[in-house]
């Protein structure tokens, strides 16, 4: 090899070494299911995540979203992920406690004081701990999105203290912690499918229900209720989960893009749902419903009254899980 040829080869090698490696993306259509309607703020998060993926993958990765349980409810869709026949789901943790008992921690009453506490816990080491639990059953949690704080609507009376729950027939999810929480407060909790709530309220089969402001507004529960009380008795995150079986077939670039874009979607979704919650509260008040807040003193009394629920469900959730989240919250509140 003469001197000029050697110089050319060295130059080509130097140039190739200085270039970044090409990202490894394949054409992917990701089916993402959800139990809620397409006009919920989760759709804003999905849209932002979709745009982010398109940009990072140069259009190779796409999300095809399915709404209103079109691919099954949260539990059915999550099982499809574990089986590797569906890619992704945005789901509430409550229906999944049978497969991951530690998710029951998010059902504990009055766990978080506000959104800042919730964000700090789920986005930090505790969220990572729950993610490891999920991965052991074949689920990759990409990010924690938000359903929000749950409040009580009633046709009987406003809730201003825990004693006001006495005798109230309130619809709750089929969830032992929720059942025990409202029984402990003196109510008569009634498990019922979400789709049955409006007619049950309208006919007087039940007196009350509990959901975030956005759900109370979009489901028009205010049309058959006289009072909405800002009890903020539970905070529900959404889990943006991916099938581990499918995940393990993806390149590192694809996996990182999914993680990054789920966080982009998270930030948009949280902002939109918090703005929507304030608007929904105003809409409910404008419809003539009496909306009241709970004083800090009465909120604390409700929290103290509910501590027995922590003790009762401690072993079911996992003692180390309850201790871990309470230690983190104690540290946050001491700062």
Secondary structure, DSSP 8 states (H G I E B T S, - for coil): --HHHHHHHHHHHHHHHHS--------EEEEEEESS-TTSTHHHHHHHHHHHHHHHTTT-EEEEEE-TTTT--HHHHHHHHHHTS--EEEEESGGGTTT-GGGGGGGSTT--SSHHHHHHHHTSHHHHHHHHHHHTTTEEEEEEEEEEEEEEEESS---SSGGGGTT-EEEE-S-HHHHHHHHHTT-EEEE--GGGHHHHHHHTS-SEEEE-HHHHHHTTGGGG-SEEEEEEEEEEEEEEEEEHHHHTTS-HHHHHHHHHHHHHHHHHHHHHHHHHHHHHHHHHHHTT-EEEE--HHHHHHHHHHTHHHHHHHHHHH-HHHHHHHHHHHHHHHH-
